[in-house]
Amino acid sequence: ENRSPPLEVRAVKWAKKGKSAVEIASMYGILRITPIAPEVIRISFVKSVTAKVQDTYWKPKADTAFPWSAKESKTAVLVETEKLRVMVEKKDGRYR
């Protein structure tokens, strides 16, 4: 049996940090990670790379400022507050 080696497909194409959220483009759509409070992080998704993720009516952004960070490595995008952490794997787009 003659098989081709598997291709390295990266689900995450780019990540962009804004003032209130991080947007991550993948081959599936746009994922937006919005820290709302140190213990609350909203994850929104729209199934299109050209569409915009719409704000929700419940707290579209944080009421008060608090520290949060976003870091990008070769393998993942990490968004952290002092109490929570969301990591998105670049290879397959899974988050945890």
GIJO-V192572 format. One record per residue. N is the residue number from 1. RES is the residue in three letters. PHI is phi in whole degrees, -180 to 180 (none if undefined). PSI is psi as a letter, one per 20 degrees, with the letter a starting at -180 (none if undefined). Layout:
# GIJO-V192572
[[N & RES & PHI & PSI] [N & RES & PHI & PSI]]
This chain:
# GIJO-V192572
[[1 & GLU & none & p] [2 & ASN & -110 & o] [3 & ARG & -118 & q] [4 & SER & -79 & q] [5 & PRO & -67 & q] [6 & PRO & -65 & q] [7 & LEU & -82 & q] [8 & GLU & -81 & o] [9 & VAL & -110 & p] [10 & ARG & -102 & p] [11 & ALA & -70 & h] [12 & VAL & -86 & p] [13 & LYS & -92 & g] [14 & TRP & -158 & r] [15 & ALA & -134 & p] [16 & LYS & -136 & p] [17 & LYS & -93 & p] [18 & GLY & -107 & a] [19 & LYS & -69 & h] [20 & SER & -122 & i] [21 & ALA & -160 & r] [22 & VAL & -118 & p] [23 & GLU & -107 & p] [24 & ILE & -126 & p] [25 & ALA & -96 & p] [26 & SER & -130 & r] [27 & MET & -70 & i] [28 & TYR & -100 & h] [29 & GLY & 158 & b] [30 & ILE & -110 & p] [31 & LEU & -108 & p] [32 & ARG & -117 & p] [33 & ILE & -112 & o] [34 & THR & -120 & o] [35 & PRO & -69 & p] [36 & ILE & -99 & h] [37 & ALA & -155 & r] [38 & PRO & -54 & h] [39 & GLU & -107 & j] [40 & VAL & -135 & p] [41 & ILE & -128 & p] [42 & ARG & -90 & p] [43 & ILE & -118 & o] [44 & SER & -119 & q] [45 & PHE & -143 & p] [46 & VAL & -128 & p] [47 & LYS & -87 & m] [48 & SER & -171 & q] [49 & VAL & -83 & h] [50 & THR & -94 & i] [51 & ALA & -78 & r] [52 & LYS & -102 & q] [53 & VAL & -73 & p] [54 & GLN & -80 & q] [55 & ASP & -70 & q] [56 & THR & -94 & r] [57 & TYR & -77 & h] [58 & TRP & -93 & o] [59 & LYS & 46 & m] [60 & PRO & -65 & h] [61 & LYS & -151 & r] [62 & ALA & -64 & q] [63 & ASP & -72 & g] [64 & THR & -125 & q] [65 & ALA & -72 & q] [66 & PHE & -153 & q] [67 & PRO & -73 & p] [68 & TRP & -149 & r] [69 & SER & -139 & q] [70 & ALA & -135 & p] [71 & LYS & -130 & q] [72 & GLU & -121 & p] [73 & SER & -118 & a] [74 & LYS & -67 & h] [75 & THR & -112 & i] [76 & ALA & -157 & r] [77 & VAL & -117 & p] [78 & LEU & -120 & p] [79 & VAL & -119 & p] [80 & GLU & -134 & q] [81 & THR & -116 & a] [82 & GLU & -69 & i] [83 & LYS & -116 & i] [84 & LEU & -133 & q] [85 & ARG & -143 & p] [86 & VAL & -122 & p] [87 & MET & -120 & p] [88 & VAL & -111 & p] [89 & GLU & -74 & p] [90 & LYS & -69 & h] [91 & LYS & -64 & g] [92 & ASP & -125 & i] [93 & GLY & 82 & j] [94 & ARG & -69 & q] [95 & TYR & -124 & q] [96 & ARG & -151 & none]]
